[in-house]
């Protein structure tokens, strides 16, 4: 299985203690996910976010309806958390969210390790032609929405 990596970052003009709570609310993912994914949080168990929390989502990817389940495996407010796909379209999805103090604000970093289906021959092509471009668009949208939400010019 070939593991791919994606990195995204954005500086926000607030300290981590003010930024992290937005990410601690699963429903806020709907605000920072592109509308073309028709993303919706279905359930969160337990209701309070922390290590072991399981979140179920519904989305449409290229018109195909999908269910996604993730589990929060690391929870260290206000500095970081990690979500791991337990059911969904990827062979592997590990998403580390970091909130680093920098220049009086917060450097929000996303570090994703993922693997796509398709085997050793097909997976690199699927990633290059479909998955990677989609992920780049999704995280660009996410950065733009976070700028709007947190008042970055």
C-alpha positions in Angstrom: 0.0 0.0 0.0 1.5 3.3 -1.1 1.0 6.0 1.6 0.6 9.6 0.3 1.0 12.7 2.3 -0.8 16.1 2.2 0.2 19.2 4.1 -1.7 22.4 4.5 -1.2 25.4 6.8 -2.8 28.7 7.5 -1.9 31.5 10.0 -4.8 32.9 12.0 -4.5 36.1 14.2 -5.8 34.5 17.4 -4.1 32.3 20.0 -4.6 28.5 19.9 -7.0 28.7 22.9 -9.4 30.8 20.7 -9.0 28.8 17.5 -9.1 25.2 18.9 -12.7 25.4 20.2 -14.0 25.9 16.6 -12.4 22.6 15.6 -13.7 20.8 18.8 -17.2 21.1 17.4 -17.7 18.4 14.7 -20.6 20.2 13.1 -18.3 23.1 12.2 -16.7 20.8 9.6 -19.8 21.5 7.5 -18.8 25.1 7.4 -15.3 24.5 6.1 -16.1 21.7 3.6 -16.9 22.6 0.0 -20.6 22.6 -0.9 -19.9 20.3 -3.9 -19.2 17.5 -1.4 -22.7 17.7 0.2 -21.0 17.0 3.5 -23.2 16.4 6.6 -22.4 15.3 10.1 -24.9 12.5 11.0 -23.8 11.6 14.6 -21.1 11.9 17.2 -20.6 9.5 20.0 -20.2 10.5 22.8 -21.5 14.1 22.3 -18.4 15.6 24.0 -15.3 15.5 21.8 -12.2 13.6 23.0 -10.1 10.6 22.4 -12.4 7.7 21.4 -15.1 9.9 20.0 -16.6 8.4 16.8 -18.2 10.7 14.2 -20.3 9.6 11.2 -20.6 11.7 8.1 -22.5 11.6 4.8 -21.0 13.1 1.6 -21.1 12.9 -2.2 -17.9 12.4 -4.0 -18.2 12.8 -7.8 -21.9 12.3 -7.3 -21.5 9.0 -5.5 -23.1 9.0 -2.0 -20.6 7.8 0.7 -20.7 7.2 4.5 -17.6 8.0 6.4 -16.8 7.2 10.0 -13.8 8.6 11.8 -12.5 8.2 15.3 -10.6 10.8 17.3 -7.5 8.9 18.4 -5.5 11.8 19.9 -7.0 14.7 21.8 -4.7 17.3 23.2 -6.5 20.7 23.4 -5.6 23.3 22.4 -2.5 22.0 20.5 -3.6 19.0 18.4 -5.9 16.2 17.7 -5.9 13.3 15.2 -8.8 11.7 13.4 -8.5 8.3 11.7 -11.0 6.9 9.1 -12.7 3.8 10.4 -15.0 3.4 7.4 -14.9 5.4 4.2 -13.4 5.7 0.7 -9.7 5.4 1.6 -7.5 2.4 2.5 -5.9 4.7 5.0 -6.7 8.2 6.3 -4.9 9.7 9.3 -5.4 13.4 9.7 -3.4 15.3 12.3 -4.6 18.8 13.2 -2.0 21.1 14.8 -2.5 24.5 16.4 0.9 26.1 16.9 1.5 29.5 18.6 3.2 31.8 16.1 3.7 35.5 15.8 0.8 36.3 18.3 -1.6 34.0 16.5 -2.0 30.3 15.5 -0.4 28.4 12.7 -3.1 25.8 11.8 -1.5 22.8 10.2 -3.2 19.8 8.6 -1.0 16.7 8.1 -2.7 13.9 6.3 -1.5 10.4 5.5 -3.7 8.6 3.1 -3.8 5.6 0.7 -6.3 5.1 -2.1 -7.8 1.9 -3.3 -6.6 0.4 -6.6 -3.6 -1.8 -5.9 0.0 -1.0 -6.6 -0.6 -0.3 -10.3 -3.8 1.6 -10.3 -3.6 3.5 -7.0 -0.9 6.0 -8.1 -3.0 6.9 -11.2 -6.2 7.2 -9.1 -4.3 9.5 -6.7 -2.7 11.6 -9.4 -5.9 12.1 -11.6 -8.7 12.1 -9.0 -7.8 12.0 -5.4 -4.9 14.5 -5.1 -6.6 17.2 -7.1 -9.8 16.8 -5.1 -7.9 17.0 -1.8 -6.0 20.1 -3.0 -9.3 21.8 -3.8 -10.9 20.8 -0.5 -8.0 22.1 1.6 -7.8 25.3 -0.5 -11.5 25.8 0.2 -11.0 25.1 3.9 -8.2 27.7 4.2 -10.4 30.3 2.5 -13.4 29.6 4.7 -11.2 29.7 7.9 -9.9 33.1 6.8 -13.5 34.3 6.4 -14.6 32.8 9.7 -11.7 34.1 11.7 -11.6 37.5 10.0 -8.3 37.3 8.1 -8.1 39.9 5.3 
